[in-house]
Amino acid sequence: MEYRHLRGDEIAALTAAGCRCDDWSLVTVADPFVTSHYRNVAFSGAVRLGTTAKVHMRSGAIPVSSGIYDALLHDCTVGNDVLIRKINNYICRYDIADDVIIENVGRLAMTGESTFGNGTEVSVLNETGGREVPIYDRLSAHVAYLLAMYRHDTALMQALRGMISAYVESRRSSRGRVETGARIINSGSLQNVYIGPAAVIDGASKLYNGSLMSEPEAPVYVGANVLASDFIMAAGSSLDDGAVAVHTYLGQSSSLTRLFSAHDSLFFANCACENGEAAAIFAGPYTVTMHKSSLLIAGMFSFLNAGSGSNQSNHMYKLGPIHQGVVERGSKTTSDSYVLWPARIGAFSLVMGRHTGHPDTSRLPFSYLIEKAGESYIVPGVNLKSVGTVRDAQKWPRRDKRTTLRPTDFINFNLLSPYTVSKMMAGCELLRQLQQTSGATSQVYSYQGLTMTASALRKGLGYYSMAIDKFMGNSIIHRLRDFDGAGGDEAMRRALEPTDARGGGEWVDICGLIVPKDEVKRLTADIASGEVTSLDAAEERLRELHAAYYDMEWTWVARHFADWWGKPLEELTAADVAAIVDRWTDSVVRLDRMLYDDARKEFSSIARIGFGIDGSDRRSELDFEHVRGEFEKDSFVLMVLDHIERKTALGADLKRRLQGL
């Protein structure tokens, strides 16, 4: 854009409209320049002004011409069609892009050089330090995981931090920027803040040293009475209703609202937190807490649903808040639950009551951890038959609110994967060892300070076995989906050969991304050695691993096939596969029937208490049916029945194709 100096008549018109400047030669403008669009403006330093042709509609109905009214600007560039009005203090050293509205704002200023929150050290998990993550505006959950949890790898830390430092320096500037289409209204003080395209700041109290990485496709929103400092907000994220965020990273489409308070914490994609408090947490995708009395502290979570009053303690009055905990993916905490760190809770578990014995249930996923008379009891595998578990796994993909064109977190939503199935296999081995050690006739078993009844142990073995059968069978049926039976057993075995050499060993969940541990080691080694030299290259490697999941998953199944089925893939016959399909069908149907029965409890006579408050029993029935519907017509129930029918037909189809072999 070309700028020119003001003419004498324009200066006179501006002065008559209450505008002032000690040196008008420092003010340059673009044509056409409309003097009537500037009123009561004080200019100082070098100021550039764009055109003002657009009329903005305020509150959807009030037309206001673009221009600057009642403001003080120092050393600023203003783009085309910008509306600046009622600035109570000043705007200093900001470059304001086209179509921006800044109205009724206290101050928008740079106070010197800033990296806009980039490079802020966030002390996750251990409040006293040791696992700091330097945040930056492209941070993913997976890179943050490596930074926090691989501290033992000094070469990796040095290389990763070097890449991040270089990126942070690239963001350093003494000038702030408000990008195209942003809206800043009715807010207090904004200092050293980068404001991305289409961002909306409406009613914020104070923002300091941060970045709003808004995108037109995924705007960032900051609402009423928000206080934030040393922070970064990723695309589509929001802070609202008195939320406080200090030394905090807020991931894509995550929200903190309704007086929620967070410090030294990381929140990744689709987290939703209201009312409560977070301190030094690593919140992976879909971490949810909604209640005023809930405190999440010094823990690593993902796909968590925290009940009211859930809290943890990270110190025992000795060396301070140094203890940490891990709650693996998909877990829930009930109302008033409590865990004394250190502890580790297995994937997809339910925590109920108070637990002070530092439990480690990582080898027993899908379990209930329950307090009875002050003791911690574990019920292994029982969550596999819970409607809530399956419903959660189905709703997470549907609740992915990300609209950004560049997702940073690669999320695997699978309930059953090499990660969880290998843990169930280890769980079966553990339960059998407990039986052998304590004796098959024992009524109670102990494991790491936890109590387990004989009935729970036996049922746990059954639940795990059915789930493993289901996962393995799913993989085989999927692998043979295009096999037409031609070529006999030999052709079938060729169709079952792995196509990716990776994935045969242990798998890990690096905050939403489920990958072979060997591939994580390979990536970290390549970063440490300098083969991977940029954050973009590291991100691309993670993206490729995510895309290759199903091929690598089959490699894991093939490697462990003989361990579970008793026969290697290389020796399988059509009759063997038919027997596997029968076992798979039986497991799928039995698990689905358990889900069906669990869903029926939601329609029991107990569930109807509180309905039909002013009427007869018949009125209670009608009230319940109008609010909750009928069991046979419930969408989840119909889904379960349809799943049974489809999976049974799928198994029958494969057996039909195998009959001619």
C-alpha positions in Angstrom: 0.0 0.0 0.0 1.3 3.5 -0.9 1.2 6.2 1.8 1.5 10.0 1.5 1.8 12.9 3.8 -1.2 14.9 4.9 -2.1 18.1 3.0 -2.6 21.4 4.9 -6.3 21.4 4.4 -6.5 17.8 5.8 -4.5 18.8 8.9 -6.8 21.8 9.4 -9.9 19.6 9.1 -8.5 17.0 11.5 -7.5 19.7 14.0 -11.0 21.2 13.8 -12.4 17.7 14.7 -10.4 17.6 17.9 -7.4 15.6 16.5 -3.9 16.6 17.6 -0.3 15.7 16.8 3.0 17.4 17.7 4.5 16.5 14.3 2.0 15.9 11.5 4.8 14.9 9.2 5.0 11.6 11.0 1.4 10.7 10.0 1.0 9.2 6.5 -2.2 8.1 4.9 -3.5 6.0 2.0 -5.9 7.3 -0.6 -8.8 8.0 -0.5 -8.4 9.7 2.9 -11.6 10.9 4.6 -10.9 13.4 7.3 -14.5 13.1 8.7 -13.7 9.6 9.8 -11.3 10.8 12.5 -12.4 12.6 15.6 -10.7 13.4 18.9 -7.6 11.4 18.0 -4.1 12.0 19.4 -1.3 10.9 17.2 2.3 10.5 18.3 5.3 8.7 16.7 5.1 7.3 13.2 1.5 6.5 12.3 0.2 5.0 9.1 -3.5 5.1 8.3 -5.4 3.0 5.7 -8.7 3.7 3.9 -12.0 3.9 5.7 -14.7 2.9 3.1 -16.5 0.2 5.1 -19.5 0.8 7.4 -19.5 -1.7 10.3 -22.8 -2.8 11.8 -22.5 -2.7 15.6 -24.8 -4.9 17.6 -26.1 -6.2 14.3 -28.1 -3.0 13.6 -26.1 0.2 14.3 -24.0 1.5 11.4 -20.7 3.0 12.2 -18.2 4.2 9.6 -14.7 2.8 9.8 -12.2 5.3 11.2 -10.8 6.4 14.5 -12.8 8.1 17.2 -11.8 9.1 20.7 -8.4 7.4 20.8 -4.6 7.9 21.3 -2.3 6.1 18.9 1.5 6.0 19.3 3.7 4.5 16.6 1.0 2.3 14.9 0.0 1.1 11.5 -3.7 0.9 10.8 -5.0 -1.1 7.8 -8.1 -0.6 5.6 -11.6 -0.5 7.0 -10.6 -0.5 10.6 -12.8 0.9 13.3 -11.1 2.2 16.5 -13.3 3.9 19.0 -13.3 4.9 22.7 -9.8 3.9 23.7 -9.6 4.9 27.4 -5.8 4.9 27.5 -3.8 4.3 24.3 -2.7 2.0 21.5 1.0 1.7 21.3 3.3 0.0 18.8 0.7 -2.2 17.1 0.3 -3.1 13.5 -3.5 -3.5 12.9 -4.6 -5.3 9.8 -7.7 -4.8 7.7 -11.3 -5.0 8.9 -10.5 -4.9 12.6 -12.7 -3.4 15.3 -11.2 -2.1 18.5 -13.8 -0.4 20.7 -14.2 0.6 24.3 -10.7 -0.8 25.3 -8.5 0.4 28.1 -5.1 -0.2 26.6 -3.5 -2.2 23.7 0.2 -1.8 24.0 3.7 -3.2 23.6 6.0 -2.6 26.5 9.2 -3.7 24.8 10.3 -6.8 23.0 8.1 -9.9 23.4 7.7 -13.4 22.2 4.0 -13.3 23.0 4.0 -16.2 25.4 6.3 -18.4 23.2 9.1 -19.9 25.4 7.1 -19.6 28.6 8.2 -22.5 30.9 5.2 -24.4 32.2 6.0 -26.5 35.3 3.7 -29.4 34.7 3.3 -32.4 37.0 6.0 -31.3 39.5 5.2 -27.8 40.8 8.8 -27.5 42.1 10.2 -28.0 38.6 11.9 -30.8 36.7 9.3 -31.4 33.9 9.0 -27.8 32.5 7.6 -27.6 29.0 8.5 -24.5 27.0 5.3 -23.7 25.2 5.1 -22.3 21.7 2.2 -21.5 19.3 2.4 -24.7 17.3 2.9 -27.1 20.3 1.3 -30.5 20.0 0.3 -32.9 22.8 2.9 -35.4 21.5 5.9 -33.1 21.5 4.9 -31.8 24.9 4.7 -35.4 26.1 8.3 -36.0 25.0 9.4 -32.7 26.6 7.8 -33.6 29.9 8.3 -37.3 30.2 11.7 -38.0 28.4 13.8 -35.9 30.7 16.3 -38.7 31.1 17.3 -38.3 27.4 19.5 -35.3 27.7 20.5 -35.3 24.0 16.8 -35.3 23.0 16.1 -32.5 25.4 18.9 -30.4 24.1 17.9 -30.9 20.5 14.2 -30.3 21.0 14.7 -27.3 23.2 17.2 -25.9 20.6 14.5 -26.2 17.9 12.0 -24.5 20.1 14.4 -21.7 21.1 15.0 -21.0 17.4 11.3 -20.8 16.8 10.7 -18.6 19.8 13.3 -16.2 18.6 11.6 -16.0 15.2 8.5 -14.8 17.0 10.3 -12.1 19.0 9.3 -8.5 18.1 9.0 -5.1 19.6 5.7 -4.6 17.7 2.4 -6.2 18.3 -0.1 -7.3 15.7 -3.8 -7.5 15.3 -4.7 -9.7 12.3 -7.5 -9.3 9.8 -11.0 -9.4 11.0 -10.2 -9.5 14.7 -12.7 -7.9 17.2 -11.5 -6.3 20.5 -14.4 -4.7 22.5 -15.3 -3.7 26.0 -12.0 -4.9 27.4 -9.3 -3.7 29.9 -5.6 -3.9 29.4 -3.9 -5.9 26.7 -0.1 -5.9 26.7 2.3 -7.8 24.5 -0.4 -9.9 23.0 -0.5 -11.3 19.4 -4.1 -11.4 18.2 -4.7 -13.7 15.2 -7.2 -13.5 12.3 -10.9 -13.4 13.3 -10.2 -13.5 17.0 -12.8 -12.1 19.3 -12.0 -10.5 22.6 -15.2 -9.3 24.4 -15.0 -8.1 28.0 -11.6 -9.4 29.0 -10.1 -7.8 32.1 -6.4 -8.3 31.4 -4.3 -10.2 28.9 -0.5 -10.1 29.2 2.3 -11.8 27.1 0.2 -14.2 25.1 -0.8 -15.4 21.6 -4.3 -15.9 20.3 -3.6 -18.3 17.3 -7.0 -17.7 15.8 -7.9 -18.7 12.2 -10.9 -17.6 10.1 -12.0 -21.3 10.1 -11.3 -21.7 13.8 -11.6 -18.3 15.7 -10.3 -17.9 19.2 -12.7 -16.3 21.7 -11.8 -14.5 25.0 -14.9 -13.4 27.0 -15.9 -11.5 30.1 -13.6 -10.9 33.0 -10.9 -13.2 31.8 -7.4 -12.8 33.3 -4.5 -14.4 31.4 -0.8 -14.1 31.5 2.1 -15.9 29.8 -0.3 -18.0 27.8 -1.0 -19.4 24.3 -4.4 -20.1 22.9 -4.5 -22.5 19.9 -7.1 -22.2 17.0 -10.7 -22.6 18.1 -10.0 -22.3 21.8 -11.8 -20.1 24.3 -11.5 -18.4 27.7 -14.7 -17.1 29.1 -16.8 -16.1 32.2 -14.0 -15.1 34.6 -11.5 -17.8 33.7 -8.0 -17.4 34.9 -5.0 -18.8 32.9 -1.5 -18.3 34.1 1.5 -20.0 32.5 -1.0 -22.1 30.5 -1.3 -23.6 27.0 -4.8 -24.0 25.7 -5.0 -26.5 22.8 -7.2 -26.5 19.7 -11.0 -26.1 20.4 -10.4 -26.4 24.2 -12.2 -24.1 26.6 -11.8 -22.9 30.2 -14.9 -21.1 31.5 -17.2 -20.2 34.4 -14.5 -19.1 36.8 -12.2 -22.0 36.1 -8.6 -21.3 37.3 -5.5 -22.8 35.8 -1.8 -22.3 36.3 1.3 -24.1 35.0 -0.9 -26.4 33.0 -1.3 -27.7 29.5 -4.6 -28.5 27.8 -4.8 -30.1 24.5 -7.5 -30.7 21.9 -11.1 -30.5 22.9 -10.6 -30.2 26.7 -13.6 -28.6 28.5 -13.1 -27.3 32.0 -15.6 -25.3 34.1 -15.9 -24.0 37.6 -13.0 -25.9 39.2 -9.2 -25.6 39.4 -6.1 -27.0 37.7 -2.6 -26.8 39.0 0.4 -28.2 37.1 -1.6 -30.7 35.1 -0.9 -32.2 31.7 -4.4 -32.5 30.2 -4.4 -34.6 27.1 -7.2 -34.5 24.6 -10.8 -34.5 25.9 -10.0 -33.9 29.6 -13.3 -32.7 31.1 -14.1 -31.3 34.5 -17.2 -29.3 35.2 -17.7 -28.8 38.9 -16.8 -26.1 41.3 -15.4 -28.4 44.0 -13.0 -30.3 41.6 -9.3 -29.9 41.7 -6.9 -31.5 39.2 -3.3 -31.2 40.3 0.1 -32.6 39.3 -1.5 -35.3 37.1 -1.4 -36.5 33.5 -4.8 -37.1 32.1 -6.5 -37.8 28.7 -10.1 -38.6 27.8 -10.9 -38.0 31.5 -14.3 -37.2 33.0 -13.8 -35.8 36.5 -16.8 -36.0 38.8 -17.8 -33.3 41.3 -15.4 -33.0 44.2 -12.7 -35.0 42.5 -9.2 -34.1 43.7 -5.7 -35.3 44.4 -2.8 -34.4 46.6 0.7 -34.0 45.4 2.6 -33.7 48.6 2.8 -35.4 52.0 4.1 -32.5 54.1 7.8 -33.5 53.6 9.7 -32.1 50.7 6.8 -30.1 49.3 4.6 -30.7 46.2 6.9 -33.1 44.4 4.6 -36.1 43.8 2.8 -36.8 40.5 0.2 -39.1 39.2 -0.9 -40.6 35.9 -4.5 -41.4 35.0 -4.4 -43.2 31.7 -6.8 -42.5 28.9 -10.5 -42.9 29.2 -10.9 -43.0 33.0 -13.6 -41.4 35.2 -13.6 -40.2 38.7 -16.8 -40.2 40.7 -18.1 -37.5 43.0 -15.8 -36.8 46.0 -13.2 -39.3 44.8 -9.6 -38.7 46.0 -6.2 -40.1 45.1 -3.0 -39.5 47.0 -0.1 -39.1 44.5 2.1 -40.8 43.5 -0.3 -43.3 41.8 -1.1 -44.6 38.3 -4.6 -45.5 37.2 -5.0 -48.0 34.3 -6.8 -47.0 31.1 -10.6 -46.7 31.0 -10.9 -47.2 34.8 -13.5 -45.8 37.2 -12.2 -44.3 40.5 -14.7 -44.2 43.4 -13.9 -43.2 47.0 -10.7 -42.2 48.7 -7.4 -44.0 47.9 -4.2 -43.2 49.9 -2.2 -46.3 49.2 -0.5 -45.1 46.0 -2.3 -47.6 43.7 -0.8 -48.7 40.4 -3.5 -50.4 38.3 -1.8 -49.9 34.9 -1.7 -53.6 34.2 -5.4 -53.9 34.9 -7.3 -51.6 32.5 -11.1 -51.2 32.3 -11.3 -51.7 36.1 -13.2 -50.2 39.0 -11.1 -48.9 41.8 -13.5 -48.7 44.8 -13.1 -47.8 48.5 -14.8 -50.0 51.0 -14.4 -49.4 54.7 -11.2 -47.5 54.1 -9.7 -50.2 51.9 -9.0 -50.0 48.1 -10.7 -52.7 46.1 -10.1 -53.4 42.5 -12.6 -55.0 40.1 -10.7 -55.9 37.0 -12.2 -55.6 33.5 -15.7 -54.8 34.6 -15.7 -51.5 32.6 -15.7 -53.5 29.4 -19.4 -54.2 29.9 -20.3 -50.7 30.9 -22.6 -48.7 28.6 -20.7 -45.5 29.7 -17.4 -46.8 28.4 -18.7 -47.7 24.9 -20.8 -44.5 24.8 -17.7 -42.4 25.6 -15.7 -44.1 22.8 -18.4 -43.3 20.3 -19.0 -39.7 21.4 -15.4 -38.6 21.4 -15.0 -38.5 17.6 -18.4 -36.8 17.2 -17.4 -34.2 19.7 -14.2 -33.2 17.9 -14.9 -29.5 17.6 -11.7 -28.7 15.7 -12.3 -26.8 12.4 -8.7 -25.7 11.9 -7.1 -26.6 8.6 -4.0 -27.8 10.5 -4.7 -30.0 13.5 -1.7 -30.3 15.8 -2.9 -33.3 17.9 -3.1 -36.7 16.2 -5.8 -38.6 18.1 -6.6 -42.3 18.0 -10.0 -42.9 19.4 -9.9 -46.7 19.4 -11.1 -48.4 22.6 -9.3 -51.6 21.7 -5.8 -51.2 20.4 -2.4 -52.9 20.8 -1.9 -50.5 23.7 -5.0 -51.6 25.7 -5.0 -55.2 24.5 -1.4 -55.8 25.5 -2.3 -54.5 28.9 -5.2 -56.9 29.1 -2.9 -59.7 28.1 -0.6 -58.7 30.9 -3.6 -58.4 33.2 -4.6 -62.0 32.4 -1.1 -63.2 33.2 -1.1 -61.2 36.5 -4.5 -62.6 37.6 -3.4 -66.1 36.9 -0.2 -65.5 38.9 -2.3 -64.3 41.8 -4.4 -67.4 41.6 -1.4 -69.6 41.7 0.4 -67.7 44.4 -2.6 -67.5 46.8 -4.3 -70.6 45.7 -7.4 -71.2 43.6 -9.6 -71.6 46.7 -8.7 -68.2 48.2 -11.6 -65.8 48.5 -9.5 -62.6 48.6 -6.4 -61.6 46.8 -4.0 -58.7 47.4 -2.1 -56.8 44.8 0.1 -53.8 45.6 -2.0 -52.8 48.5 -5.3 -53.4 46.6 -7.8 -56.0 47.5 -9.6 -58.2 45.0 -12.3 -60.8 45.6 -12.1 -64.2 44.0 -15.3 -63.5 42.1 -13.9 -60.3 40.7 -10.7 -62.1 39.6 -12.5 -64.9 37.8 -14.8 -62.5 36.0 -11.9 -60.2 35.2 -10.2 -63.0 33.4 -13.4 -63.6 31.4 -13.9 -60.0 30.5 -10.3 -59.6 29.3 -10.4 -62.9 27.3 -13.6 -61.8 25.5 -12.2 -58.4 24.7 -8.9 -59.8 23.4 -10.9 -62.3 21.2 -12.9 -59.4 19.9 -9.9 -57.3 19.0 -7.9 -60.2 17.4 -11.0 -61.4 15.5 -11.8 -57.9 14.3 -8.3 -57.6 12.9 -8.4 -60.9 11.0 -11.8 -60.3 9.6 -10.7 -56.8 8.5 -7.6 -58.2 6.9 -9.5 -60.8 4.9 -12.3 -58.4 3.9 -11.3 -58.6 0.2 -10.2 -62.3 0.2 -12.6 -64.3 -2.1 -11.3 -67.7 -1.3 -9.4 -68.2 -4.5 -6.0 -69.8 -4.2 -6.7 -71.9 -1.1 -5.0 -71.8 2.3 -1.8 -70.5 0.8 -3.4 -67.5 -0.7 -5.2 -66.8 2.5 -2.0 -66.9 4.5 -0.4 -64.5 2.0 -3.3 -62.1 2.5 -2.6 -62.3 6.3 1.1 -61.4 5.9 2.0 -58.0 7.5 2.7 -55.2 5.1 4.6 -52.9 7.6 7.6 -54.2 9.5 6.9 -51.8 12.3 4.6 -52.4 15.3 5.4 -55.9 16.6 6.7 -54.8 20.0 5.3 -52.7 22.9 2.9 -49.8 22.1 2.5 -46.6 24.0 -0.1 -43.8 24.2 1.8 -40.5 23.8 -1.1 -38.3 24.8 -3.7 -39.4 22.3 -1.4 -40.8 19.7 -1.1 -44.6 20.0 2.1 -45.8 18.4 4.8 -48.5 18.7 7.3 -47.7 21.4 10.2 -48.6 19.0 9.0 -45.9 16.6 9.0 -43.3 19.4 12.5 -44.4 20.3 13.5 -44.1 16.6 12.1 -40.6 16.4 13.7 -39.4 19.6 17.0 -40.8 18.5 16.7 -39.1 15.1 16.0 -35.8 16.8 18.9 -36.2 19.3 21.3 -37.1 16.5 20.3 -34.2 14.3 18.7 -36.3 11.5 15.4 -34.6 12.3 16.3 -30.9 12.4 13.0 -29.0 12.6 9.7 -29.0 14.5 8.0 -29.4 11.1 9.9 -32.6 10.4 9.2 -34.0 13.8 5.5 -33.2 13.3 5.5 -34.9 9.9 7.0 -38.1 11.4 4.2 -38.2 14.0 1.6 -37.6 11.3 2.9 -40.5 9.3 2.9 -42.8 12.3 -0.7 -41.9 12.9 -1.7 -42.5 9.3 0.1 -46.0 9.3 -1.7 -47.1 12.5 -3.8 -49.9 11.1 -1.0 -51.5 9.1 1.2 -51.4 12.2 -1.7 -52.7 14.3 -1.9 -55.8 12.2 1.9 -56.3 12.5 1.3 -56.4 16.3 -1.6 -58.9 15.9 0.5 -61.1 13.7 3.4 -61.1 16.1 1.2 -62.1 19.0 -1.1 -64.3 17.2 0.4 -67.6 18.3 0.6 -66.4 21.9 -3.2 -66.0 22.0 -4.5 -68.5 19.5 -1.9 -71.2 19.9 -0.9 -71.4 16.3 1.3 -69.1 14.1 -0.3 -67.3 11.1 2.0 -69.2 8.8 0.2 -72.5 9.6 -3.4 -71.3 9.6 -6.0 -73.1 7.6 -9.5 -72.1 6.6 -10.9 -74.3 9.4 -8.7 -72.5 11.9 -10.0 -69.1 10.8 -13.6 -70.4 10.9 -13.0 -71.5 14.5 -11.6 -68.1 15.3 -14.6 -66.4 13.7 -16.9 -68.5 15.8 -15.0 -67.5 19.0 -15.0 -63.9 17.9 -18.7 -63.9 17.2 -19.4 -65.4 20.6 -17.3 -62.8 22.4 -18.8 -59.9 20.4 -22.4 -61.1 21.1 -21.7 -61.8 24.8 -20.1 -58.4 25.4 -22.9 -56.7 23.5 -25.5 -58.6 25.6 -23.7 -57.3 28.7 -24.0 -53.8 27.3 -27.7 -54.4 26.6 -28.3 -55.5 30.1 -26.3 -52.6 31.5 -28.4 -50.2 29.5 -31.6 -51.8 30.7 -30.7 -50.7 34.3 -31.2 -47.1 33.1 -34.9 -48.0 32.6 -35.4 -49.9 35.8 -38.0 -49.0 38.5 -35.2 -47.4 40.5 -34.3 -45.1 37.6 -38.0 -44.0 37.5 -37.9 -42.6 41.0 -38.6 -38.9 40.8 -40.8 -39.1 37.7 -44.5 -38.3 37.8 -44.1 -36.2 40.9 -47.7 -35.2 41.3 -49.5 -38.2 39.9 -50.2 -41.9 40.2 -47.9 -44.8 39.2 -49.4 -44.7 35.7 -48.6 -41.0 35.5 -45.0 -41.8 36.6 -44.7 -44.3 33.8 -46.0 -41.8 31.2 -43.7 -39.1 32.5 -40.7 -41.4 32.3 -41.5 -42.5 28.8 -42.1 -38.9 27.6 -38.7 -37.8 29.1 -36.5 -40.8 28.7 -38.3 -42.8 26.0 -38.9 -46.6 25.8 -36.0 -49.0 26.3 -36.7 -50.9 23.1 -36.6 -47.6 21.1 -33.5 -46.1 22.8 -30.9 -45.2 20.2 -28.1 -46.9 22.1 -30.1 -50.1 22.6 -30.9 -50.1 18.9 -27.3 -49.5 18.1 -26.2 -52.5 20.2 -28.8 -54.8 18.6 -27.7 -53.6 15.2 -24.1 -54.2 16.1 -24.9 -57.8 17.1 -26.7 -58.3 13.8 -24.0 -56.7 11.6 -21.1 -58.4 13.3 -22.8 -61.8 13.2 -23.4 -61.4 9.4 -19.8 -60.2 8.9 -18.5 -63.4 10.5 -20.9 -65.6 8.6 -19.9 -63.9 5.3 -16.2 -64.7 5.9 -17.0 -68.3 6.9 -19.0 -68.6 3.6 -16.0 -67.4 1.6 -13.8 -69.9 3.4 -16.0 -72.9 2.8 -14.5 -73.8 -0.6 -10.9 -73.9 0.6 
